[in-house]
């Protein structure tokens, strides 16, 4: 009898403790979401550096110019190049390794001062990157690998990106908070890009911290073929999982460009489940969906144009023989509640911290 009483008391204590643990995690996730949705008005980047190195030519090699994130960075770099009086050319990698390598060959042949690896895996171009370095072409990258900073094994002076783990973690946390700790999620990624795979795994790990949540399926499908794959895949997932398809978590907004119409056809989505969330990059179409409440509730948007300006600043430091600035932009969550802030009226995240003025002051240009 004593054993039964002790066992009952112990089970009662365990049961009482579990909700406290779950509530503690939900509180932690809520605090992170609240911090990441606050407006960004203070400049937290570099305040000193070399004066502008004049008359430079840079080539931006895009992973795929259909990708809204890549477009935004290219636009920011273009604005910065105009302010600096530099020449910028852009080559489109078309979403395929073959085209990215062809663009890299074309860029090297032009003998520019610098080349940007714009959102694609440098591992596929190791020999070409070595060739560029031998010709004293400075290499920079955006979203080439998950970690910000130099990539010495490829001769890349700096990789510009927010912390991908932070971005992914925040995306998953918002699903947890939005669901009240009961999110059932499907995760979409593209293993062609290491940063995409790492983001997806980080989202999965974060969801698994939530005792009342579940990763229903983990799907690897190429970004470059979303227009063909996502409509039929959406219908299949709705049929396969039914109401367990509550949240879609993707490494890029592009997946939802072609999921949203399929959801509408199936009588799903809109302001109801499935609720979609992206761990980057904050495309124009994503902002439109979030604002209208149409099949997307959030995106962890990176300051794409700011990243373009940072690319030029990092080039300028390298041309002057100085190390990278080390600046890493914090993750920022866009939802329907804050979409009017930080440039949201223009359908992209553009922090109101006068980053252009700060960079021009460093370079000594008006």
C-alpha positions in Angstrom: 0.0 0.0 0.0 2.8 2.4 0.9 4.4 1.7 -2.5 1.2 2.5 -4.3 0.7 5.7 -2.3 4.3 6.8 -3.0 3.9 5.9 -6.7 0.7 7.9 -6.9 2.3 10.9 -5.2 5.3 10.7 -7.5 3.2 10.5 -10.6 1.2 13.5 -9.4 4.4 15.5 -8.8 5.7 14.6 -12.3 2.4 15.6 -13.9 2.3 18.9 -12.1 5.9 19.6 -13.1 5.4 19.0 -16.9 3.1 22.0 -17.6 5.5 24.2 -15.7 8.3 23.1 -18.1 6.1 23.7 -21.1 5.0 27.1 -19.8 8.6 28.1 -19.2 9.5 27.3 -22.8 6.5 29.1 -24.1 7.4 32.2 -22.0 11.0 32.0 -23.4 9.7 31.8 -27.0 7.2 34.6 -26.4 10.0 36.9 -25.0 12.1 36.2 -28.1 9.2 36.9 -30.5 8.5 40.2 -28.7 12.1 41.3 -28.9 12.3 40.4 -32.6 9.2 42.2 -33.6 10.2 45.6 -32.1 11.1 48.4 -34.5 14.8 48.9 -35.4 15.7 52.6 -35.2 19.3 52.6 -33.8 22.3 51.9 -35.9 24.3 49.0 -34.4 26.8 48.6 -37.3 30.3 49.9 -37.8 31.1 53.6 -37.2 34.6 53.8 -38.6 36.6 52.4 -41.5 38.7 53.3 -44.5 37.8 56.1 -46.9 36.4 55.1 -50.2 38.7 53.3 -52.6 37.8 54.9 -56.0 36.9 53.5 -59.4 36.3 49.8 -58.5 34.3 47.2 -60.5 32.3 44.5 -58.8 30.3 41.6 -60.3 27.4 40.1 -58.4 26.7 36.5 -59.3 23.1 35.7 -58.2 22.1 32.2 -57.3 18.8 32.9 -59.0 17.3 36.3 -59.8 13.8 34.9 -59.3 14.6 34.7 -55.6 13.3 37.8 -53.8 16.1 37.8 -51.2 18.8 37.8 -53.9 17.0 40.6 -55.7 16.9 42.7 -52.6 20.6 42.3 -51.9 21.4 43.1 -55.5 19.3 46.3 -55.3 21.0 47.4 -52.1 24.5 46.8 -53.6 23.4 48.7 -56.8 22.4 51.7 -54.7 25.6 51.6 -52.7 27.7 51.3 -55.9 25.9 54.4 -57.3 26.7 56.3 -54.1 30.4 55.2 -54.3 30.8 55.7 -58.0 31.7 52.1 -58.6 30.7 49.9 -61.6 28.4 46.9 -60.8 27.5 44.1 -63.2 25.0 41.3 -62.3 25.0 37.8 -63.7 22.1 35.4 -63.1 23.0 31.8 -61.9 19.5 30.7 -62.9 19.0 28.4 -59.9 21.4 25.7 -61.3 25.0 24.8 -60.5 25.8 24.7 -64.3 24.6 28.3 -64.8 26.3 29.5 -61.6 29.6 28.0 -62.7 29.2 29.5 -66.2 28.5 32.9 -64.6 31.6 32.6 -62.4 33.8 31.8 -65.5 32.3 34.8 -67.2 32.9 37.1 -64.2 36.6 36.0 -63.9 37.2 36.7 -67.6 36.1 40.3 -67.0 38.9 40.8 -64.4 36.8 42.8 -62.0 38.2 44.1 -58.6 35.6 41.9 -56.7 33.1 39.2 -57.2 30.1 38.4 -54.9 28.9 34.8 -54.5 25.2 35.8 -54.2 23.3 33.1 -52.3 24.9 29.9 -53.7 27.2 27.2 -52.4 30.9 28.0 -53.0 31.8 24.4 -52.6 30.7 23.7 -56.2 33.2 26.3 -57.5 36.4 25.6 -55.5 38.7 25.6 -58.5 37.2 28.8 -60.0 37.4 30.6 -56.6 41.0 29.6 -56.4 41.6 31.0 -59.9 39.9 34.3 -59.0 42.0 34.6 -55.9 45.2 34.0 -57.9 44.2 36.9 -60.1 43.8 39.1 -57.0 40.1 39.3 -57.4 38.5 40.0 -53.9 35.7 37.5 -53.1 32.7 38.4 -51.0 29.5 36.4 -50.4 26.0 36.7 -49.2 24.3 33.6 -47.8 27.0 31.3 -49.2 27.3 29.4 -45.9 25.3 29.6 -42.7 27.9 31.5 -40.6 28.7 35.2 -41.1 32.3 36.2 -41.5 35.3 35.1 -43.5 35.3 31.7 -45.3 39.0 31.0 -45.5 38.8 27.6 -47.3 37.3 29.4 -50.3 39.3 32.6 -50.1 36.1 34.6 -49.4 36.9 37.7 -47.3 33.4 37.9 -45.7 30.0 36.2 -45.9 27.2 38.6 -45.2 24.2 37.0 -43.4 22.2 37.2 -40.3 22.9 34.3 -37.9 21.0 31.5 -39.7 20.5 29.6 -36.5 18.9 32.7 -34.9 16.6 33.2 -37.9 15.5 29.5 -37.9 15.0 29.4 -34.2 12.9 32.5 -34.2 10.7 31.1 -37.0 10.0 28.0 -35.1 9.4 30.0 -31.9 6.7 32.1 -33.5 4.9 28.9 -34.6 5.1 27.7 -31.0 3.8 31.0 -29.7 1.0 31.4 -32.3 -0.2 27.9 -31.5 -0.1 28.3 -27.8 2.5 25.5 -27.6 0.7 23.0 -29.8 2.1 23.5 -33.3 2.0 20.6 -35.8 4.5 21.6 -38.5 5.8 20.6 -41.9 9.2 21.9 -42.8 10.4 22.7 -46.3 14.0 23.0 -47.4 16.4 22.6 -50.3 19.6 20.6 -49.6 21.3 22.1 -52.6 22.1 25.0 -50.3 23.9 24.2 -47.0 22.4 27.3 -45.3 18.9 26.1 -46.2 19.5 22.6 -44.8 21.0 24.0 -41.6 18.1 26.4 -41.1 15.6 23.5 -41.6 17.4 21.3 -39.1 17.5 24.2 -36.6 13.8 24.8 -36.9 13.2 21.0 -36.4 15.3 21.0 -33.2 13.5 24.1 -31.9 10.0 22.6 -32.5 11.2 19.4 -30.7 11.9 21.5 -27.6 8.2 22.2 -27.3 6.5 19.2 -25.6 3.1 19.8 -27.1 4.4 20.4 -30.7 5.2 17.9 -33.5 7.2 17.9 -36.7 4.8 16.1 -39.0 7.1 15.9 -42.0 10.5 17.2 -43.2 10.5 17.8 -47.0 13.5 18.5 -49.2 12.4 20.0 -52.5 14.4 22.4 -54.8 13.7 26.1 -54.6 14.4 26.4 -58.4 11.4 24.1 -59.1 8.8 25.4 -56.6 6.5 26.6 -59.4 6.1 23.0 -60.7 6.2 21.1 -57.5 4.4 23.1 -54.8 0.9 23.1 -56.2 0.5 19.3 -56.5 2.6 18.8 -53.3 0.2 21.0 -51.4 -2.8 19.0 -52.4 -1.0 15.8 -51.5 0.0 17.1 -48.0 -3.5 18.2 -47.3 -4.8 14.8 -48.3 -2.1 12.9 -46.4 -2.1 14.9 -43.1 -5.4 16.6 -43.0 -5.8 18.9 -39.9 -2.2 17.9 -38.8 -0.9 20.2 -41.5 -1.3 23.3 -39.2 2.0 25.2 -39.9 4.3 25.3 -42.9 7.8 26.3 -42.0 10.1 27.0 -45.0 13.6 28.3 -45.4 12.5 30.8 -48.0 9.2 32.6 -48.9 9.4 31.3 -52.5 7.7 28.0 -51.4 4.6 29.9 -50.4 4.4 31.8 -53.6 3.1 28.6 -55.2 1.5 27.0 -52.1 -0.9 29.9 -51.4 -3.0 29.5 -54.7 -3.2 25.8 -54.1 -4.5 26.3 -50.6 -7.1 28.7 -51.9 -8.2 26.1 -54.5 -8.5 23.5 -51.7 -10.6 25.9 -49.5 -7.7 26.2 -47.0 -5.3 28.8 -45.9 -6.4 32.4 -46.1 -6.8 33.5 -42.5 -7.0 29.9 -41.3 -4.6 26.9 -41.1 -2.2 26.0 -42.5 -0.3 29.0 -41.2 2.9 29.6 -43.1 6.2 31.0 -41.8 9.4 31.6 -43.5 13.0 31.7 -42.2 14.0 34.3 -44.8 14.2 36.5 -46.7 11.2 38.7 -46.6 10.1 38.9 -50.3 7.6 41.4 -51.7 5.0 38.6 -52.2 5.5 37.4 -48.6 4.8 40.9 -47.3 1.6 41.1 -49.4 0.4 37.8 -48.0 1.2 38.7 -44.4 -0.5 42.1 -44.7 -3.7 40.6 -46.3 -3.7 37.6 -44.0 -3.5 35.3 -47.0 -1.8 32.0 -46.2 1.3 33.4 -44.5 1.5 34.8 -40.9 5.2 35.7 -40.8 8.7 35.9 -42.3 12.0 36.4 -40.5 13.1 39.1 -42.9 16.7 40.1 -43.3 17.6 43.7 -44.2 18.4 42.8 -47.8 19.3 46.3 -49.0 21.4 46.9 -45.9 23.3 43.7 -46.7 24.0 45.1 -50.2 25.4 48.2 -48.6 27.4 46.1 -46.2 28.9 44.1 -49.1 30.3 47.3 -50.6 31.7 48.4 -47.3 33.4 45.0 -46.8 34.8 45.3 -50.3 36.1 48.7 -49.5 37.8 47.4 -46.3 39.4 44.6 -48.2 40.6 46.9 -51.0 42.2 49.1 -48.3 44.0 46.1 -46.8 41.8 46.1 -43.7 39.9 43.2 -42.0 36.1 42.7 -42.3 33.9 44.8 -40.0 32.4 41.8 -38.2 28.9 43.3 -38.3 26.1 40.8 -38.1 22.5 42.0 -38.4 20.0 40.7 -35.9 17.0 38.6 -36.9 13.8 40.5 -37.3 10.3 39.0 -37.4 7.6 40.5 -39.6 4.0 39.8 -38.7 0.7 41.5 -39.5 1.0 43.5 -36.3 4.3 45.2 -37.2 4.3 45.1 -41.0 3.7 48.8 -41.3 7.0 49.5 -39.5 10.6 49.3 -40.8 9.8 49.8 -44.5 6.9 47.4 -44.5 4.8 49.8 -46.4 7.1 49.2 -49.4 6.8 45.4 -49.0 10.3 44.8 -47.8 12.2 45.0 -44.5 14.3 48.1 -44.5 15.3 49.2 -41.0 14.9 52.9 -40.3 18.3 53.4 -38.8 19.9 55.5 -41.6 22.4 52.7 -42.5 23.0 54.5 -45.8 24.1 57.7 -44.1 26.3 55.8 -41.7 28.1 53.9 -44.5 28.5 57.1 -46.6 30.0 58.9 -43.5 32.5 56.1 -43.1 33.5 56.3 -46.8 33.6 60.1 -46.8 31.1 60.5 -49.6 27.9 62.7 -49.7 
